[in-house]
Amino acid sequence: MHERTSARCQTPRGHGLLERAIGFALTSVQAVTPQMLPRRTPCASWDLEMLLLHLRDSLTALGEGASLGRVGMEPASLVREEDPVSAMRVSAVRLLRTSGALGRVEIGDRQLIGDLMAAAGAVEVAVHGWDIAQASGERRPVPPGLADELLKLCPLVVPEPRRPLFGEPVEVPPDAGAGERLIAYLGRRPLT
C-alpha cells in the first residue's frame, strides 16, 4: 500500500494547484466588506469573519511548511483581527512567495511530500474560497479546470473520518459540473 500511495502522491501539480486555489480565494474575498463579516457561511458554525481567520491560519501553516519544513501541531486560535480580509490576503501573499519551496514537511511525528501537502492545501483553500464567495453573495464557482484536478486528488488528501474537517459527500445531479461535484464531495450543497 505504501508503494502505491507514494507513487500516486509524487505529482508536480501540487504547487501549481495551490497557486491557482489561492488566486481563486483572493478573487472571492474581493467583494467582502466589514458589514458582511457576521454573515453565516456554508461552514455550519462559522460566520464569515471566523472563516477568514481560519483560512488565514491555514495559509500561515502552509507557509510554515514551506519556509521551516514543519507545521506546528498546536491548535490555531481564531484571534480576531482588525481587518480579517487583509490578514487573509497577507498570509496568502506570503505563502505564494514560499510555496515553490515545499519539500518534505514534518507534521507532528509524520512527514509529508511537499507536493501532496500543497495539493491538500489547494483543496482547503479552494473550498474556503467557494465558502467566502457564497457568504459574500458573489456565488462564484470553483473554476472548472481547478475543480476537476482537485477532485482527482481528493481521495489522497481528504482524511477518513472526514469530521470535523469536511462533511460527508452530498449528492449532485449526473450533469453537475466539476465545481459542483468538488463542493458536494467536500460536504457542501452546491447552489445550482
KACOR-V179197 format. One record per residue. OMEGA is omega in radians with two decimals (* if undefined). BURIAL is b if it has 16 or more other C-alpha atoms within 10 Angstrom, else e. D_FIRST is the distance of its C-alpha to the first C-alpha in whole Angstrom. Layout:
BEGIN
OMEGA&BURIAL&D_FIRST + OMEGA&BURIAL&D_FIRST
END
This chain:
BEGIN
3.14&e&0 + -3.12&e&4 + -3.14&e&5 + -3.11&e&5 + -3.09&e&6 + 3.11&e&9 + -3.13&e&10 + -3.08&e&11 + -3.08&b&12 + -3.12&e&15 + 3.12&e&17 + -3.05&e&21 + -3.03&e&22 + -3.10&b&21 + 3.13&b&25 + 3.10&b&27 + 3.13&b&25 + 3.11&b&26 + 3.13&b&30 + 3.11&b&30 + 3.09&b&29 + 3.09&b&32 + 3.11&b&34 + -3.13&b&34 + 3.11&b&34 + 3.07&b&37 + -3.12&e&39 + -3.08&b&38 + -3.10&b&40 + -3.08&e&43 + -3.04&e&45 + 3.07&b&44 + 3.12&e&48 + -3.13&e&48 + -3.12&e&50 + -2.99&e&46 + 3.11&b&44 + -3.09&e&45 + 3.05&e&44 + 3.11&b&41 + 3.04&b&38 + 3.01&b&35 + -2.89&b&33 + -3.02&e&35 + -3.09&e&36 + 2.94&e&37 + -3.05&b&40 + 3.13&b&40 + 3.13&b&41 + 3.12&b&38 + 3.12&b&35 + 3.13&b&37 + 3.07&b&37 + 3.13&b&33 + 3.05&b&32 + -3.12&b&34 + 3.11&b&32 + 3.11&b&29 + 3.11&b&30 + 3.12&b&31 + 3.09&b&28 + 3.08&b&26 + 3.06&b&30 + 3.13&b&29 + -3.12&b&25 + -3.05&b&27 + -3.07&b&30 + -3.09&e&29 + 3.11&b&25 + 3.10&b&25 + 3.11&b&25 + -3.10&e&28 + 3.12&e&26 + -3.11&e&30 + 3.12&e&30 + 3.05&e&32 + -3.13&e&36 + -3.13&e&37 + -3.13&e&40 + 3.14&e&43 + 3.05&e&44 + 3.13&e&47 + -3.09&e&45 + 3.09&b&42 + 3.12&b&42 + 3.13&e&43 + 3.12&b&40 + 3.14&b&37 + -3.14&b&39 + 3.12&e&39 + 3.14&b&36 + -3.13&b&34 + 3.10&b&37 + 3.13&b&35 + 3.12&b&32 + -3.14&b&33 + -3.05&e&34 + -2.97&e&31 + 3.10&b&28 + -3.10&b&28 + -3.11&b&28 + 3.02&b&24 + 3.01&b&22 + -3.09&b&20 + 3.06&b&21 + 3.05&b&21 + -3.04&e&21 + -3.13&e&22 + -3.10&e&20 + 3.04&e&17 + -3.12&e&17 + 3.07&b&16 + -3.07&b&16 + -3.13&b&20 + 3.11&b&19 + 3.08&b&16 + 3.11&b&19 + 3.11&b&22 + 3.09&b&20 + 3.09&b&20 + 3.13&b&23 + 3.11&b&24 + -3.11&b&23 + -3.11&b&25 + -3.14&b&28 + -3.10&b&28 + 3.10&b&28 + 3.00&b&31 + 3.08&b&33 + 3.12&b&33 + 3.14&b&34 + 3.14&b&37 + 3.13&b&38 + -3.10&b&39 + -3.13&b&40 + -3.12&b&43 + -3.13&e&44 + 3.12&e&42 + -3.14&b&40 + 3.09&b&38 + 2.98&b&35 + -3.13&b&32 + -3.04&b&32 + -3.12&e&31 + 3.10&e&29 + -3.13&b&28 + -3.13&b&27 + 3.13&b&25 + 3.14&b&23 + 3.10&b&22 + -3.14&b&21 + -3.10&e&18 + -3.08&b&17 + 3.14&b&17 + 3.13&e&14 + -2.96&e&13 + 3.11&b&15 + -3.05&b&17 + 2.97&e&16 + -0.06&e&16 + -3.05&e&19 + -3.07&e&21 + 0.14&e&24 + -3.05&e&26 + -3.11&e&24 + 3.05&b&24 + 3.07&e&26 + -3.14&e&25 + 3.12&b&25 + 3.14&b&28 + 3.05&e&29 + 3.09&b&31 + -3.12&e&33 + -3.11&e&32 + -3.13&e&34 + 3.11&e&32 + -3.10&b&32 + 3.14&b&28 + 3.11&b&30 + 3.13&b&31 + 3.11&b&27 + -3.13&b&26 + -3.14&b&28 + 3.12&b&28 + -3.11&b&24 + 2.99&b&24 + 3.12&b&27 + 3.09&b&30 + 3.08&b&33 + 3.10&b&34 + -3.09&e&37 + *&e&38
END
